[in-house]
Amino acid sequence: MIVDKVKIKIKAGNGGNGAVSFRREKYVNAGGPDGGDGGRGGNIVFAANPSMRTLMDFRLKRVFKAENGENGKKKNMTGATGGDLVIGVPVGTVIYDDEGRVVADVTEGKNVVVLRGGPGGKGNARFSTSIRQTPRFATPGKKVQERQGTLELKSIADVGLVGFPNVGKSTLLSSMTSARPKIDNYHFTTLAPNLGVVKTDDYSFIMADIPGLIEGASGGAGLGHDFLRHIERTRMIAHVLDISGSEGRDPLEDYAAIRSELEQYSAVLAGRREIVVANKADLPEAEENLAQFKKAHPDLDVYLVSAATGEGTSRVKYAMEEILKELPHEKVIEEEGVIEEWEHEDARLTAEVGKGDDGVLEINGTLIESIFDKINPDEPDSVRHFHKLLKDMGIIKMLRNAGARDGDTVRLNGEEFDFVE
């Protein structure tokens, strides 16, 4: 069974912490700070893998984490960068965020950095000044948030076989490839696409037997959208008809019905290059019905075959090859800037000023939490750095504009402090 849509969790590596260290060498009485920076965390990278045809590999493993950056070391040594995690996916995989927005469209030859690792923290050597010569604090590396997303395989084949149930698509696939789909004489035998590789003298392409379509699929009836989604990015469509009308169906009506569904669902789909494979040539009335069909659709490329006996299938195979060589590859889906949004998350940190029930001014939000993460409250030097961060991040100004004066008690995310400009 093909797997073409899975939910996963991804997390880039956290940045390593900066080091607190002082130079300690023989004959050096008062070495200065030499704590190095933490290493950057590893990225999450998606790479198109032409040998993968489904998302089957993601059935059992759905959580992916890149390596964290190493902590900084003494002697101003920066911690090692965390290794990137490269996740292989089939060509044509689209990545969506948990809100359904496009994160990336992974096409052939393309590697996409979806999540960047957190930058490393600064070692105490970074905070040495002429006034503060022995800083006893460093900053932690940035912790990266885990993200949820959905992988959806939009391009499972070069050629999509479409047609009503039981017209012989599975039989055609098995006769033209090494695929062995389940074939029985009842409707909706094929509940998921079967894939096969069609090989010619010096060329090969993927052909998919798509689940049978019934009228109303564009509105979600039957297998509906699942069917249409599978063929959305196939490069060409081979419309298979039971030209003999062996089940009392009219090939002209069947063709019109499926064309209508495709046009209602997607103008792009309706415009795909199409050939008609008139199947079951070995049964009575096939020739007569074929003549009527060609008369009604003189501009269509129609190939008479018998998938059961193999008659005419070689000609269809080479016709598909010639068409595919002329067709361009599918254009990527336009991405919606989610990657950039994730990378600049710090710019959207919140801070809301207000008053508690006791009238004390307070500021709450993720910006305060981010500042707390950067300090060590047990270190005086770190506390002084904390005041600088409050000023640089605009928290002091927000409190002053809200009426805070020197000596007033204020709260930051529930923690009480004396306000000092």
GULUM-753323 format. One line per 4 residues: number of its first residue (from 0); their letters; for each residue x, y, z of C-alpha. Coordinates in steps of 0.05 Angstrom, whole numbers, plus 32768, in hexadecimal, padded with zeros to 4 digits. Example, Ala and Ser with C-alpha at 12.3 -4.5 7.8 and 13.67 -1.06 7.14 Angstrom:
% GULUM-753323
0 = as = 80F6/7FA6/809C | 8111/7FEB/808F
This chain:
% GULUM-753323
0 = mivd = 8000/8000/8000 | 801B/8044/7FEE | 8025/8076/8026 | 801F/80BD/800B
4 = kvki = 800D/80E7/8047 | 802B/80E6/808D | 802F/8113/80CA | 8074/811D/80E9
8 = kika = 8098/8146/811E | 80DA/8168/8111 | 810A/818C/813F | 814B/81AF/812D
12 = gngg = 8184/81AB/815E | 8189/81DA/8199 | 81C5/8209/819C | 81FC/81F6/81CD
16 = ngav = 8205/821F/820C | 823D/8252/8212 | 8274/823F/8243 | 828B/8263/8282
20 = sfrr = 82D6/8258/8287 | 8314/827F/829B | 835A/8276/8281 | 8382/824A/82B0
24 = ekyv = 83CA/8240/829B | 840B/823A/82BF | 842C/827E/82CB | 83EB/82A2/82BB
28 = nagg = 83D1/82C0/82FC | 8390/82DF/82E5 | 8379/82C1/82A3 | 833E/82E1/8283
32 = pdgg = 82FC/82C1/826D | 8304/828E/8236 | 82C0/826C/8233 | 82AE/825B/81EB
36 = dggr = 826C/8260/81C7 | 823C/8226/81C0 | 8235/8204/817C | 81FA/820D/814F
40 = ggni = 81C6/81D7/814E | 81BC/81AB/8111 | 8189/81BC/80DB | 814F/8192/80C3
44 = vfaa = 8158/8188/8079 | 8129/8166/8047 | 8149/8148/8009 | 8128/812C/7FCB
48 = npsm = 813A/80E3/7FC3 | 8129/80C9/7F7C | 812C/8081/7F94 | 80F3/808B/7FC6
52 = rtlm = 80AD/8084/7FA8 | 8081/8085/7FE6 | 8082/809F/802E | 8082/8058/8048
56 = dfrl = 80C2/8064/8070 | 809D/8095/809C | 806A/8063/80B6 | 8093/804E/80F2
60 = krvf = 80C0/808B/80FE | 809D/80CE/8101 | 80C8/80F7/8131 | 8109/8114/8116
64 = kaen = 813C/813C/813D | 817E/815B/8127 | 81BB/815B/8155 | 81C3/8191/8189
68 = geng = 8200/81BE/8186 | 8236/81AF/81B9 | 8243/81DE/81F4 | 827C/820E/81F0
72 = kkkn = 82BF/81FC/820E | 82F8/821E/8231 | 8331/823E/820B | 82FD/8263/81E0
76 = mtga = 82EA/8223/81BC | 82A6/8224/819B | 827C/81E6/81A3 | 8273/81B9/8167
80 = tggd = 8238/81C6/8139 | 8201/8192/813E | 81FA/8166/8101 | 81C3/8175/80D0
84 = lvig = 818C/8140/80C9 | 817F/8133/8080 | 813B/8113/8074 | 8132/80F2/8031
88 = vpvg = 80ED/80F7/8011 | 80D2/80E5/7FCC | 80D6/8119/7F95 | 8096/8141/7F96
92 = tviy = 808B/8140/7FE1 | 8069/817E/7FFD | 8073/8191/8046 | 803B/81B5/806A
96 = ddeg = 803B/81D4/80B0 | 8005/81C3/80E3 | 7FDA/81FB/80C7 | 7FDB/81DE/8081
100 = rvva = 800A/8212/8063 | 8040/81FC/8032 | 8084/81F9/8053 | 80AB/81DC/8018
104 = dvte = 80A2/81B6/7FD7 | 80DC/8185/7FD1 | 80EE/817C/7F88 | 8126/8155/7F66
108 = gknv = 816B/816F/7F76 | 8152/819B/7FAD | 8165/819B/7FF7 | 8139/81C6/8024
112 = vvlr = 814E/81DE/8069 | 810B/81DE/808C | 8123/81EB/80D4 | 8164/820C/80E6
116 = ggpg = 8189/81F9/8125 | 818C/8229/815F | 81C9/8256/8164 | 81FA/8247/819B
120 = gkgn = 81FD/8271/81DA | 8235/82A1/81E7 | 826F/828E/8214 | 8285/82BC/824C
124 = arfs = 82C1/82D4/8223 | 828E/82FA/81F9 | 8278/8324/8235 | 82BC/833C/824C
128 = tsir = 82C4/8388/824C | 82F5/83BA/826A | 82C4/83C1/82A5 | 82AB/8379/82AA
132 = qtpr = 82EC/8351/82A3 | 82D5/8310/82C3 | 828E/8302/82AB | 8275/82C3/82CD
136 = fatp = 823B/82B5/82A0 | 822D/829D/825A | 81ED/8297/8232 | 81CA/8256/8220
140 = gkkv = 81C0/823E/81D9 | 817D/824A/81B9 | 814C/8211/81C2 | 8126/8201/8182
144 = qerq = 80DC/81F2/8184 | 80C3/81AF/816A | 8096/81B6/812E | 805F/818A/8112
148 = gtle = 8051/8183/80C9 | 8035/8156/8093 | 805A/8136/8059 | 802E/812C/801C
152 = lksi = 8047/810A/7FDD | 802A/8131/7FA3 | 8050/8110/7F6B | 804D/80C5/7F6D
156 = advg = 8052/80B6/7F23 | 8062/80D0/7EDF | 8024/80B1/7EC1 | 7FE2/80AA/7EE6
160 = lvgf = 7FB0/8075/7ECF | 7F6A/8090/7ED9 | 7F27/8072/7EC9 | 7EE9/8053/7EE8
164 = pnvg = 7EF1/8016/7F14 | 7EFB/7FD3/7EF1 | 7F10/7FF0/7EAD | 7F53/7FCB/7EB0
168 = kstl = 7F84/7FFD/7ECD | 7FA4/7FCB/7EFC | 7FA9/7F97/7EC5 | 7FC9/7FCB/7E97
172 = lssm = 7FFC/7FDE/7ECD | 800F/7F95/7ED9 | 8017/7F89/7E8E | 8044/7FC5/7E84
176 = tsar = 806E/7FC1/7EC4 | 8085/7F8F/7EF7 | 8050/7FA7/7F28 | 801F/7F72/7F40
180 = pkid = 7FE1/7F96/7F59 | 7FA7/7F71/7F76 | 7F75/7F65/7F3E | 7F2E/7F4B/7F47
184 = nyhf = 7EED/7F54/7F23 | 7ECA/7F85/7F50 | 7EC8/7FD0/7F59 | 7EFA/7FF6/7F85
188 = ttla = 7F2C/7FBD/7F86 | 7F63/7FF1/7F85 | 7F5D/8019/7FC6 | 7FA2/8038/7FC1
192 = pnlg = 7FCF/8047/7F85 | 7FFC/8010/7F6B | 803E/8027/7F4E | 8067/8007/7F17
196 = vvkt = 80A5/8019/7EF0 | 809C/8018/7EA4 | 80DD/800A/7E7F | 80EC/8015/7E36
200 = ddys = 812F/800D/7E13 | 8152/8047/7E35 | 811C/8069/7E5E | 80F1/805B/7E9A
204 = fima = 80B7/807D/7EBD | 8087/8072/7EF6 | 803F/8060/7EE7 | 8009/805E/7F1D
208 = dipg = 7FC7/803A/7F1C | 7F9B/806D/7F40 | 7F5F/8057/7F6A | 7F1E/8055/7F43
212 = lieg = 7EF7/8095/7F3C | 7EAC/809D/7F40 | 7E81/80D9/7F30 | 7E83/810B/7F69
216 = asgg = 7ECC/8100/7F7B | 7EDB/814A/7F75 | 7EA9/8155/7FAD | 7EC8/811E/7FD7
220 = aglg = 7E9B/80E4/7FC5 | 7EB7/809E/7FC3 | 7F03/80A0/7FC6 | 7EFC/80E7/7FAE
224 = hdfl = 7F32/8117/7FC1 | 7F63/80DF/7FD2 | 7F5F/80C8/7F89 | 7F65/810D/7F6C
228 = rhie = 7F9F/8120/7F9A | 7FC7/80E5/7F81 | 7FC5/80FC/7F39 | 7FCC/8147/7F46
232 = rtrm = 8015/8149/7F32 | 801C/810E/7F02 | 803A/8128/7EC3 | 8008/8108/7E95
236 = iahv = 7FC7/80E2/7E9A | 7FB6/80A0/7E77 | 7F6B/809B/7E76 | 7F58/8052/7E75
240 = ldis = 7F14/803F/7E57 | 7EEF/7FFD/7E52 | 7EE5/8007/7E07 | 7EBD/7FC6/7E02
244 = gseg = 7E88/7FDF/7E33 | 7E8A/7F9A/7E52 | 7E65/7FAF/7E91 | 7E30/7FD5/7E6C
248 = rdpl = 7E54/8017/7E72 | 7E5A/804A/7E3B | 7EA3/805E/7E2E | 7E8E/80A3/7E17
252 = edya = 7E67/80B0/7E56 | 7E9E/8095/7E83 | 7ED2/80C2/7E61 | 7EA5/80FF/7E69
256 = airs = 7E96/80F0/7EB2 | 7EDF/80EA/7EC7 | 7EF4/8127/7E9E | 7EBD/814E/7EC2
260 = eleq = 7ED8/8139/7F06 | 7F1F/814D/7EF4 | 7F08/8191/7EDB | 7EDF/819F/7F19
264 = ysav = 7F19/818C/7F47 | 7F53/81AE/7F25 | 7F5E/81D6/7EE5 | 7FA7/81BF/7EE8
268 = lagr = 7F92/8176/7EE9 | 7F61/8181/7EB0 | 7F99/819F/7E86 | 7FCA/8165/7E8F
272 = reiv = 7FE1/8143/7E4F | 7FB3/8108/7E44 | 7FB0/80C9/7E1B | 7F76/8098/7E19
276 = vank = 7F83/804E/7E21 | 7F48/8028/7E03 | 7F4D/7FE7/7E29 | 7F2D/7FA2/7E1F
280 = adlp = 7F38/7FA0/7DD4 | 7F30/7F54/7DD7 | 7EE7/7F59/7DEA | 7EAA/7F61/7DBB
284 = eaee = 7E94/7FA8/7DA7 | 7ED8/7FC6/7DB5 | 7EE5/7FD9/7D6D | 7EA0/7FF7/7D64
288 = nlaq = 7EA3/801F/7DA4 | 7EE9/8037/7D93 | 7ED1/8053/7D51 | 7E9A/8079/7D74
292 = fkka = 7ECA/8094/7DA8 | 7EFC/80AD/7D75 | 7EC4/80CE/7D4E | 7EAE/80F3/7D8D
296 = hpdl = 7EF6/8106/7DA1 | 7F1F/810B/7D61 | 7F56/8134/7D83 | 7F67/8101/7DB9
300 = dvyl = 7FA1/80D0/7DB5 | 7F7E/808C/7DBC | 7FA1/8049/7DC2 | 7F7C/8008/7DBC
304 = vsaa = 7F98/7FD2/7DEB | 7F87/7F92/7E0E | 7FA9/7F94/7E52 | 7F95/7F4C/7E5D
308 = tgeg = 7FBA/7F32/7E20 | 7FEF/7F68/7E1A | 7FD7/7F7E/7DD5 | 7FEA/7FC6/7DC6
312 = tsrv = 800B/7FD4/7E0A | 8051/7FDB/7DEC | 8038/8013/7DBE | 8019/8037/7DF9
316 = kyam = 805A/8031/7E21 | 8084/8052/7DEB | 804F/8088/7DDF | 8052/8099/7E29
320 = eeil = 809D/809D/7E26 | 809D/80CE/7DEC | 806A/80FB/7E0F | 808F/80FB/7E51
324 = kelp = 80D0/810F/7E30 | 80AD/814D/7E16 | 8089/8160/7E56 | 80A8/818F/7E8A
328 = hekv = 80AE/8179/7ED2 | 807A/8191/7F03 | 8084/81D7/7F1E | 808C/81DD/7F69
332 = ieee = 8054/81F6/7F96 | 8061/823D/7FAD | 8079/823D/7FF4 | 8058/826A/8027
336 = gvie = 8092/8284/804F | 8089/8255/808A | 80D4/8245/808F | 80E5/828F/8095
340 = eweh = 80AE/8297/80C8 | 80CA/825F/80F2 | 8111/827C/80EC | 80FB/82C0/8104
344 = edar = 80D0/82A7/813D | 80F6/82D1/8170 | 80DD/8310/814C | 8096/82FB/815F
348 = ltae = 80A3/82F1/81AA | 806C/8311/81D2 | 806D/833F/820E | 802C/835D/822A
352 = vgkg = 802C/8392/8260 | 7FF4/8397/8293 | 7FE3/839A/82DD | 7FD7/8361/830D
356 = ddgv = 7F9D/835E/833D | 7FC8/8381/8371 | 7FD8/83BA/8342 | 8020/83A5/8335
360 = lein = 8039/83B2/82EE | 804A/8371/82CA | 8061/8359/8286 | 8053/8313/826F
364 = gtli = 8065/82EE/822F | 8096/82C3/820A | 80C8/82FD/8203 | 80D2/82FD/824E
368 = esif = 80DA/82B2/824E | 810F/82B9/8218 | 8135/82EC/8241 | 8132/82BF/8280
372 = dkin = 8151/8287/8257 | 818E/82B1/824A | 81A2/82C0/8292 | 81B9/829D/82D2
376 = pdep = 8197/82BF/830D | 81CD/82A5/833D | 8204/82CB/831A | 820A/8317/8327
380 = dsvr = 822A/8323/82E3 | 81F1/82FD/82C2 | 81BD/8327/82E7 | 81DF/8366/82CE
384 = hfhk = 81DB/8349/8288 | 8192/833B/8295 | 8185/8385/82A0 | 81A7/8394/825E
388 = llkd = 817B/8362/823A | 813D/8382/8259 | 8153/83C5/823E | 8168/83AB/81FA
392 = mgii = 8127/8384/81F0 | 80FC/83C1/8202 | 80E0/83A5/8244 | 80FB/83E0/826D
396 = kmlr = 80DB/8411/823D | 8098/83EC/823F | 8097/83EE/828B | 80AC/8438/828D
400 = naga = 8075/844A/825B | 8043/8424/8285 | 8055/8450/82C1 | 808C/8429/82E5
404 = rdgd = 80BC/8453/830F | 80FE/8443/8331 | 80F2/8416/836D | 80AD/83FD/8357
408 = tvrl = 809F/83B3/835A | 8093/8394/8315 | 8085/834D/82FF | 80A2/8329/82C3
412 = ngee = 807E/82E7/82B5 | 806B/82E4/82FF | 80B1/82F3/831A | 80B6/8333/8343
416 = fdfv = 80EE/8366/8339 | 80FD/83AD/834F | 80F8/83DC/8314 | 813B/8400/8307
420 = e = 8149/8425/82C7
